[in-house]
Amino acid sequence: MRKRRIIPGVDPRLLLKDAARLIPDPARRRFLRGAASLGALTALTGCNIIDGDTAEGVLRKISTMNDRVQAWLFNPDTLAPTFPESAITRPFPFNAYYPQEDAPDVDGADYKLEVGGLVDNKKSWTLEELYALPQETQITRHVCVEGWSAIGKWTGVRLSEFLRRLGADTRANYVWFQCAEGYSNTIDMPTALHPQTQLTFRFADEILPRAYGFPMKCRIPTKLGFKNPKHIIAMHVTNKDLGGYWENQGYNWFSGL
């Protein structure tokens, strides 16, 4: 039996706090009340923390547990808050893993959205065809994983409506997005079918600017901002989790609000 020891370079108190941030309330409060030592993490995950590698493994287990809890708690009928136009953040901040001048410059005239996977109709969609779809406007909050938020006005078609027109198998587990800059993202089907999940074509009543995702982004106000892919060029309905840019680097997969 391996003996638990102090982990070089790892502060147990900070490790517990990091773990707690990955657990939704009210479980977070219960965890912190009982988390007097690393033994709390050991008991919760079944891992004996003896070094930095196992510490990282424990946090990953906590993150996976958090994803499962959030998915279980997700209510497809619960709407994210909406706001009046007076609450819109101006200017709306740019955010990406690259500087604004490096945002992809997609040619709208030649653009075609590729569709694949578990759908009946795999034809590509031009912008003109996408713009002709029934559209709705929402004023919702974008919440960034970095800790800031902003309110914007978004117009587009419900993703659920678009999936219906594709003849998508909505019993499938996931919808995967590929973006022009190489970004990718996978969301669960219940989130895809949520009434506020939108394929967005306009921002603040104007054609979606390049900085915010032209020609199309997926606006998901029930999730953190990095789960809202921009510059979408392809979409697949699938039963396989194809991951995503940040998720593949250890970010929480579900990342609901």
N, C-alpha and C positions, 0 to 999 in steps of 0.2 A: 504493500500500500504506500503510495507516494504521500509525503508529508507536505501540507500546505505551508508555504513560506512567504515572506515579503517579496513582492515583485519589484525588481530593480527598475526604477524610473516610472513606476505606476503608483499614484496616490490612491489608496483604497477609497477614500471619501469622494474623490473626483470620479472614480470608476462607478461608484454607486449612484452618483448624481447623473452621470451619462446614461446609465441603465434606466434610471427613473424617467428621464426625458423621453425614452422610447415607449413608455407605458402610458396609455390614456387614463384620465381621471374616470372613476374614483380609485381605480387600482393603484395609480401612482401614489396617492396619499397612504394607502394601506401598506404599500411596499416600503415607503420611506419610514413609516412608523416602526416597521419590523427590521429594517436594514441597518443593524448596528455594526455589522462587519461583513467581510467577504463571504462569510458562511451563508448569508441571506441569498447571495447570487448562486452559491453552490447548491443550496437546497432547492432553489427555483428552477435551475437549469440542469442539475445533475452533473455539472462539471466541477472538478476540483481545480481551483485556480492556483497554478504553481509558477506560471511565468507569463510574459507578455503575450505570447501566442494564444494561450488558453484564455487570457483576459479578453482578447479580441474575439475569440470564438464565443465566449459567454455573451458579449454584447450583440453579436450576430444572432445568437439564439433568442435573446430578448427582443431584437428587432423583428425576427420572424414571428415570434409570439404576438407582438404588437400588430403586425399586419393581419394575422388571423383574427385577433379580437376586433380590430376596426372593420374588417370585412363582415364579421358576424353581426356587428352593431349597426352596419350601414342600412339605412331605411330609404328605399328608392322613392318613397312618397314625401320625404322631408326635404323642403327647399332651403337653399342657402339664402341668407338675407338679401333683399333688394333695397335700392336707395333712390332718392330723388335726384334729378339732374344737378341740383345745387350742391350735392355731395361729391360730384366727380372730381378726381384729382387732376389738377392742371398745373404744369404739364405732367402727363402720365409718364412714369420713369421707364427707361429702357433697361432690360435685363437679359443677359445671356452669358455664356461662358467665353464669349469673344467680344471685342469692342464693336460699337455700333457701326463703324465704317466697314466692318467685315461681314455685316449681315448679307445673306445671299440676295443677289439681284436676279429674280426670276422673271423671265419674259412672259407676260400674261397672254400675249397673242399666240404663243406656241404651247402654252401650258396644257397639260392633260393629267388629270388625277388617275393614277393606276389603281385598280381595285382587284383584289384577289382573295383566295381562300374559300371559305364556306359560304359562297354567295351564288345565286342563280345567274346573275347578270354581271359578267366580268368586263364589260365594255369600259373604256376610258371616258372620263368626263372633262369637257372643256369648261373654261370659266363661264362662258355664255350659258351653258347648260346648268351649271351650278347656281349662277345668279338667278335663273328662272325658277328655282325651287321656292316653296313657301317659306318666308322668313319671319323671325320674331326678334324683338329687341329686349335686352336685359341690361340693367345697371347693377353690377355685382362687384364684389371685392376680390382682388387678386392678392393672395397671401404668399409671400416669398419665404422659402426655407431659411433665408438669411436674417429674417426677423422683421422686415418691413412689409407694409401692405399699401395698396392703392385701389381706388374705385374707378372703374371705367364703364363706358357704354359700348355694348357689343351687339352686332346684328348678324344673324345667319339662320341656317336651317337646323332644326333639332337633329342630332345624330341618329336618334331612334327613327325619325321619318326617313332619313337617307338610307338607313339599313333596311327599312321596310321596302323601299323602292328597288333596292338591290336584290331583294329576295334572300336576305342574309339569314342564316341559321342562328337565331337568337338564343338557342340552347347551348351554343358554343361558349367557351370560357372567356375568350379574350378578343379585343380589337387592338391591332398593332399599327403604328404609324411610322412611316419613314419620311424624313425631312430633307430639304434641299442641301443643307449644310452638313449632312451626315448624322444629325441627331436622330434618335429613335426613341420610341416610348410604347409601352403596352399598358392597357387599362382593362379592368375586369368588365364583363358584360353588364352586370347590374348598373355600374357607373355609366357605361355607354348608353344605356336605355333611360337614364335619369332625364326628366323633362327639361332640366337646365343645361345638360351637356349639348354643346352647340358646335357645328362647323361654322366658323365665323368668317364673314366676308367683308364686314364694315366695322370701323371703329369711329365713334363720335360722329356718326352719320356720313362718313366719308369712306371711300374705298380703303380697305385695310392697308395702312402704311407699311413700307418695307421693314421699318424698325420693329413693328409689332406682329409681323408674320406673313406679309403678302406672299402668295395670293390667298392663303387660307391657314387658319389655325384651329385647334380644337379647344374651345373655351369650356373649362370644367370647374365651376365655382365651388364644388364640394371637395376639391383637392388642392394641395399645395401647387404653387406656380410651375415647378419643374415638370409636373404631370400634364401641363397644357402645351402640347407640341405646336410649333410654329413652322411656316414655310412647308406645309405638308405636300408631298408629291405622290405618296402611295399609302394605301390602307388595306389591311388584310383581316379577315375574320378567321380565327384559329382556335384550336384547342390546346396549342402549345404556347407556353410563356416564352416569348421571344426577347424578353428583357428590355433594357433601355439604357441610354447613355449614362445617366446617374445611378440607376438601379444596379448596373453592372459594376459600379464602383463602391457599392455598399449602402446606398441610400435606401430608406424604407420603401418597399414596393408599393404598398397601398397608399400611404401618405394622404389620408383623408383629413378633413378639418373637423 
